[in-house]
Amino acid sequence: MTDPIADMLIRIKNAQAVGHPAVRVPFSKLKLNLARILEREGFIGNFEDKGKDVKKYIKINLKYQESTPVISGVKKVSKPGQRIYAKKDGIKRIKQGRGVAVVSTSRGLMTDKEARTNKIGGEIICEIW
């Protein structure tokens, strides 16, 4: 697997498309921090890391509004072959503020709004709306 973040996002999107209550993704610290942001922004329900050592995974409970998935779209911006960086002034708003861009900064993962507030730029990981 060359892009584990894209794999995580697509697993979530596909599971919501068919109405699954939860999805499992292989564990990594980056994915765990991304899940924290998604939970804080209201795109997923709760999550928990389970298992031990090699078999460790993150169980993400999905969120629906009247049987419609909360996540309507996902776009992976920075890819392994082409990294996309933005300065503090170059971070755009997603879907007129209804969406969220996840930015990897020197202070860790944060949303586009938090990055603009802290006046810090970084790598644009993905956009979710």
Phi, psi and omega in degrees: 000122184269334181228090184294330179291317177299321178299316179298312182297318180290324175300317179296312182297316180293320179295322178290327181296328179258002173086021178292145179284334182209165178218148178250135176231145178301147187281140163203158181296323179296317178294324178296318178293323176295320177297323177299317179294317180297322178291315181297324180275355175087017180274334177229166174283220179274171179215161176206147177266137185227169177084180181226147174049244186290329183268020181285139180213168177248124176262119182250120175275126186276158185240136180230153172240108181052052180063015174252131180300142179291321179277115179261341179200150180221137176225121175277116185271301181273125183244164181301327180274342181211103178278138180246120179246153178220141174282172183303327180273347185264003180277116184273159174280145183257125178050051180053037177090356179277341179254178183225135170257136178261126185242131175267113183245180176291343178259014179103186179286139175206167179282167179297323180295316178296322180294319178293321179297318180278358180053056182221141179255183179169196181276127177279111184282304183201167174237137181227135177216000000 
